[in-house]
């Protein structure tokens, strides 16, 4: 890391380091979904090898990475509007929905053709689109984001207790009582309600980030990264060994994740992130959306094992970049074009109605 300044001011449209974080999170989700190639060494008599195999089982918690994605999404959505009183709702919705929707439709069609659609991690994308739709309503209503977060946090646990009581009983009695520990197991709408406080944490952070003037050193950053990683591992262990659903643990995890992301943002105000991570982070959405589909395609031609593990990883990342160039990047341009077009048409329509109203009054 160099000390080249990358300071984000109130006029800055982007925050350095976020793309790097999103890449890391997408890779964690990818590795969590990949089979564990080191299971073949599980019965090894070598204590070091057995320990490494055990660690490999708990190191990558995909759902925790998704929760961090929610926090970043809320931050990115609100950051450009944090000091504004109003904004173009139509243009906003077109940009956000089309940027996610077009790649999802294309990749979803391909996956459906090969009967792989259910393997795509689309549940979080559905939640994202719901948040995009309600954000303008909340913004226009001038809600207090902190109070809304507190309300949504309490509501999320009420929904979990009411609709996922079996998971609570499983944890209390330490046995499987129709246990499903998945964060998204209740369906799209309940999951969106449960995940909303995580997203609102990012929105709240965006509104306060200009006030964060303290300097974060690298040792502090490493400490926060370590704590967040440990918390994600703890949530995974709690789910698989103690019947404690991700629904109960990951909203608590989000409270740590938002502090970690805050420290990352403040640190990269004064320190330049690694350019390769920032570059690869640009196509983290393509990697997140397509990694399972790419893995299945590669499995038709190559045998997956410990020997080919890293080949699968790098090949998946490379193919995801090609998908970014051919599908995601054009989707960005289409979304921007349609946003500008509709916003311009809307302004012209308002101008005509105003002139018509003036002419009518003149008559």
N, C-alpha and C positions, 0 to 999 in steps of 0.2 A: 504494500500500500504506500503510495506516495503522499506527500503533504500538499499537493496541488489543490488550491481552493476550489470547491464546487458548491459555493454557498447558494442556498435557495432563499430568495427574497419574496416579498409579497407579489411581485410581478412575474415570478417564475411560474411557468406552466407545468413543470415536471420536477420531480424530486430524484436526485441521484441516489443510486443504491437499491431502489425498489425493484427494478428489473432483475438485479442479481438475486434478490430475495425470492422473487417469484420463480426464477429458474431453479433455485435450491428446493423450493417447495414442490414444484412440478416433478423434479427428479425423485424426491422422497415418495411422492404418490406413485410414480412409476415403479420404483424398487419395491414398494409395499405390495404392488399387484403382481410383480414378477414372481414365479416360483422360486423357492430357496434352493439354489444349486448345491449348497453345502450340507444338505441333509444326508448325503451319502457318507459323510464323515462323522455322523452323529454317534456311532458306536465305536469310534476310535478310542484306544486306550490311552492316547496322549492327552494329558489334562489340558494343555494349552489349546490344542485343536478342539477339544470338546467345549471349552470355555468360549472360543471364538464362534463356534456353531451356535451355542446358546445365545450369545450376544446378537448374532445375525438375525435371530428370530424376533427380537424385540426392538431392534435399532430404528426401524422405519415404520412410523405410525401415520398412515395415509390420511385418516380422518382428522388428525390434529393439524396436518398440513393444510387441509381444506379449510379448517376454521381460521388459520392464519391468512389464507386467501380471502376469506370473508372480511377480515379486519382491513386488509390492504384495499379490497374493493371499496369498502365504505370510505376509506381515506381518499382514494383516487377520485371517487365520484364527487365528494364534497369540496375537495381542495380548491378547484378552480372557482367555486362559488362562495367560498368562505367569507369573503368581504363584500358580497353583492346582495342587493335587495330583491332582484328579480333576474330571470333568465328566460331564454327561448325554450319553452317546454317541448314544442313539436320537434325542434332540431335536436334537443337532448335525447328524446326517446328514440328518434330515428337512428341517431349515431350509436347509441348503446345497444339497442335491440338488434340492429342489422349487423353490427360488428360481431356479436356473439351468434346471432341467429343463422346467418348465411353459412358459416363453416359447420355449424351444428346440423343444418339441413343437408348439406352435401355429404359430410362424413356419415351422418345418420342414414342417408339413403344407401350409401355404399355398404355400411355395416348391416343394414336390413336385408340387402340383396344376398349377403352371405350368412344371414341368420345370426349375426353377432351384435345386434343393436343393444341387447340387454347387458352386454359387457362394457358399454360405454359409461363413463362416470357422469351421467347427465343430470343427476339429481341436484347437484350444487349449481348447475347452470340454470335450471328452472328457478331455483331460489333467487339467483342473481337477477333474473329478468323480473321477478316479482318485486324485488327491491328497487329496480330501476323505475318501475311503474309507480310505486308509492312515494319515491323520493320527491318528485315535483310537488305532490300534494302536501307532503310534510313541510317542504321548503316554503311553499306559498302560505301555509298556515302559520309560519314563523314559530314552530314548536321550540321548546327548550330541549335541546338534544340530550342533555344529561338526564333530565327528568324522564324523557321518553325511554332512554336506555334503562333506567331503574325499573320503570313500569314493564317494559318488555322482558327484562330479566326475570322479574317475579312471574309474569305471565307464562314464560317459557317453562318454568318448573311446574306451574299449575297444569299446563297441558301435558307435560311428561307424566305427572302423577296420575292424572285422570285417564289418559289414553294408553299408558304403558305401565299399568299397575303390576303386571306379571314380572316385569324387570325389577321393580322395587322388592317384591316378595322373594324373587330369586336371590337378590343380594342379602336380604335379611336372613333368609333360611339357608344360604350357601348351597343351593341346589338349583337345577334347571327346572323352572316352572314356566314352560312356554317362553323361554328366554330368547330374546333377540336384542343383542347389544348394539346393533347398528344405529348410527346417528340418524339415518334417513328411513328407518324401518316403518315409520307411521304414515308415510306418503308425502306428497309434495307440499300441500298447504300446511299441515302440522309441522313439517320440517322447516318450512320457511318461517313460521312463527317461532320455533325453537331457536333457529339460527339468527333471527333478527337482532338480538342484543349484541351478538358478535360483530355483525355488520355495523351497527350503530356505534360501537366502540371506535371503529375506524373513522366514522363521520365526526364523532366528538373530538378525536385526536386531530383531525384536519382543522377543526375550528380553533384549536388551542396551540397548534404547532408554531405559530409565529411568536408565541410568548416563551417558547422553550429556548432560553439563551445560554444555558449552562453548557460547558464543554464536556464531551464524553471521550475518554481515552480508550485505547484499544483493549487494555486489561479489563475495564468495566464492560466493554462490548462482549468480550469472550465470556465473562461471568454470566451475562444475561443469556447468551446463546446456550451456554451449558445448562442453566436452570430451565430454559424452555425445552431443550432436548430431554432433560431428565423428567420433566413434567409430562411430555408426550409419551415417554417410555412407561411412566407410572400409570397413565391412563390405559395403555395397551395391556399391561400386566393386570390391572384391576378388572378389565373387561374379560380377559380370557381365563383368569384364575380365581376371581372373586365375584363373578357375575354382576359386576357394576357397569351398567350400560354407558356407552360413550355419551349418551344424552345427559347424564348426570355430571360427567367429569369435564367434557370439552368446553362447556360454557364457562366453567371456572378456569380452565386452561386459557381461554381467550383473554382473561384479565391479565395473565402473565404475558401472553403474546403481544398485546397492545403496548405494554411497557417496553418489551424487547424491540418492537418495530419503531417505537419512539426513539429509543437509543440509537438504532441503526440510522434513522433519518438525521438525527442531530450529529452523529459521528461523521456522516458523509457530507455534511455542510462544509467541512474543512478538510476532508480526505477523499481523494479520488478513488472510486471503486475500480476493480479489475475490469478492463475494457472487454475481455473475452466473456466475462459473466454478464455484463450489461448487454452485450451484443446477443448472446444466446437467450437472455431473458426476454428479448423482443418476441420470440416465438414460443414462450412458455405455455400459452394457451393451446397452440397446436400440439405441443408435447403432451399436455394434460389430456386433451380431448382424444388423441389418436394413439397413445402409447400401447394400449391393450390390443387394438386392431392391428397395429404394426407388428407387435410381438407374435400374434397369431399367424400373420402372413409369413413372417420370417421362420416360424416353426415348421411351416410346410416344406422348407428347403434346407434348414439346418437343425441339427440336434442340439437341444438346450442342455447344458451341463456346466460344471464349474469351469471347464476349459473354454467354453464359448460364452460365458456369462458377460464378460466385458465387451465382447464383440456385439452381443445383443444390445447392450446399453448404448454403445456408440452408434450402432446402426440405427437404432430407434431415434436417437437424437438427430442424426443426419437426415433421416427420412422425414422427421417432423419439421425440420427446417425447409425441406422441399415443399411440404404441405403448406407451410407458412407462406412461401413465395407464390405458390399457385392458387391457394384458396384464401388464407387469412388476410394477407396483405391486400389483394384486390377487394376483399370484403370491406376493409378499412376505407379504401378509396371510394367504393360505391356508397358506403354509409355517409361519408363526408359530402359527396356530391348530392345525394338525395336530401341530406339535411340542409345544405345551402339552397337547393332548388325549392324545397317546400317552405323554408323560412322566407325566401324571397317572394314566393307566390303569396304567402300569408300577409307579408308587409304590403304588397301591391293591392291585395284584396281589401285590407283595412284602409288603405289610402283612398281607394275608389269609394268605399262605403262612407268615409268621412267627407269626401268631396260631394257625393250624392246628397248626404245629409245637409251640407251647407247650401247646395243648390236648391234643395226642397224648402229650406227655411227662407231662402231668398225669394222664392216664389210666393 
